[in-house]
Amino acid sequence: MAPRKVPPMFDQGSDPAQPFDHARLLDVLARADADRLATLAEGLLTALGPVEVVQSRTGLVMLPMRDTVQGTDFHLGEVLVAEAHIRAAGTEGYGMVVGRDLNRAMAMAVVDAAASLGQTPQIRAFLHHEATAQAATDTARLREVEATRVDMETF
């Protein structure tokens, strides 16, 4: 039996000059490496000037799932998240990450605010690097899951 081809999770695009839309930007930032994200945010702080922290907290959010057989949505349970909301340079930034890492959520909010002023080559390069690494991780995980699939018709 030939192995199944695992589709990419997202269309990455190969042009680092192209900006990410806001939803995709937040998705990549939420899964980005914490140390690299913090380093990027530190470098962007000077350009933002004074930062007002609107909110920095942890909390629980409901985890929505979809029943693929019936096509209905349901809540699987609650997930602990860290959330940050800032204002700087006439714009706002938002960050939410799974877990209780408020520093990571704050770094995400700083990058979001800076990106809303214009995705610099530094921000775009970071996003493309992280998106590529995340896609590779997702593909490897999907291949591992696919390797455990049992075709009941063969029994």
C-alpha positions in Angstrom: 0.0 0.0 0.0 1.4 3.4 -1.0 1.8 6.0 1.8 -0.8 8.8 1.7 0.4 12.2 0.9 -0.1 14.6 3.9 -1.5 17.9 2.8 0.2 21.1 4.2 -1.8 22.7 7.1 -1.7 26.1 5.5 -0.7 27.7 2.3 2.6 29.2 3.3 3.4 31.2 0.2 7.1 31.4 -0.6 7.5 35.1 -0.8 8.8 36.6 2.5 8.0 40.1 1.1 4.3 39.3 1.4 2.6 40.4 4.7 0.5 38.0 6.7 -3.1 38.8 7.3 -4.0 39.6 11.0 -5.6 36.2 11.7 -2.6 34.3 10.3 -0.2 36.6 12.1 -1.8 35.8 15.4 -1.9 32.1 14.7 1.8 32.0 13.9 2.7 34.2 16.9 0.7 32.1 19.3 2.7 29.0 18.3 6.1 30.8 17.9 9.2 29.8 19.8 9.0 31.8 23.1 12.7 32.8 23.2 12.7 34.0 19.6 9.4 35.8 20.1 10.7 37.6 23.2 13.9 38.6 21.3 11.8 40.1 18.5 9.5 41.9 20.8 12.4 43.4 22.8 13.8 44.8 19.5 10.5 46.4 18.6 9.8 48.1 21.9 11.9 51.2 21.2 10.0 51.9 18.0 6.6 51.6 19.8 7.5 54.1 22.6 5.6 54.1 25.8 3.4 51.0 26.2 0.1 51.0 28.2 -0.8 47.6 29.5 -4.6 47.4 29.2 -4.8 43.8 30.4 -2.4 41.1 31.5 -4.1 38.0 33.0 -4.5 34.3 33.0 -7.9 32.6 32.6 -9.9 29.7 31.3 -11.5 29.6 27.8 -13.7 27.0 26.3 -12.2 24.7 23.7 -14.6 24.3 20.8 -14.5 21.1 18.7 -16.5 19.9 15.8 -18.2 16.4 15.6 -17.1 15.4 12.1 -19.9 12.8 11.8 -22.8 15.0 12.6 -21.2 18.3 11.8 -22.1 19.9 15.1 -19.9 22.0 17.4 -19.4 21.2 21.0 -17.1 22.3 23.9 -14.5 19.7 24.8 -13.5 21.5 28.0 -11.6 24.4 29.3 -8.0 25.5 28.5 -5.8 27.7 30.7 -4.5 30.7 28.7 -2.4 33.8 29.3 -3.7 37.0 27.7 -2.2 40.4 27.1 -3.7 43.6 25.6 -1.6 46.7 25.1 -1.8 50.2 23.5 1.2 51.9 22.0 2.0 54.3 19.2 -1.7 54.9 18.5 -2.4 51.3 18.0 -3.3 48.2 20.0 -1.8 44.7 20.3 -3.2 41.5 21.5 -1.7 38.2 22.6 -3.1 34.9 23.9 -1.2 31.7 24.4 -2.0 28.4 25.9 -0.6 28.1 29.5 0.2 30.7 32.0 3.2 32.4 30.4 2.3 36.1 30.7 5.7 37.2 29.3 5.1 35.2 26.1 1.5 36.7 25.7 3.0 40.2 26.3 5.7 39.6 23.7 3.0 38.5 21.2 1.0 41.6 21.9 4.0 43.8 21.3 4.7 42.2 18.0 1.1 42.4 17.0 1.0 46.1 17.8 4.3 46.7 15.9 3.0 44.7 12.9 -0.2 46.7 12.8 1.9 49.8 12.1 3.5 47.9 9.2 5.1 44.5 8.8 8.8 45.4 8.5 11.2 43.0 6.8 12.3 41.8 10.2 8.7 40.9 11.3 7.9 39.3 7.9 11.1 37.2 8.1 10.3 36.1 11.6 6.7 35.2 10.7 7.8 33.2 7.6 10.6 31.4 9.5 8.1 30.4 12.3 5.3 29.5 9.9 7.7 27.2 8.0 8.9 25.5 11.2 5.3 25.1 12.4 4.3 23.6 9.1 7.2 21.1 9.2 6.2 20.1 12.8 2.5 19.7 11.8 3.4 17.6 8.8 5.7 15.3 10.9 2.9 14.9 13.5 0.3 14.1 10.8 2.6 11.5 9.3 3.0 9.9 12.7 -0.7 9.8 13.2 -1.3 8.5 9.7 1.1 5.7 10.4 -1.2 4.4 13.1 -4.3 4.4 10.9 -5.9 0.9 10.5 -7.8 0.1 7.4 -10.6 -2.1 8.7 -11.4 -3.3 5.2 -8.2 -5.4 5.2 -9.2 -7.5 8.2 
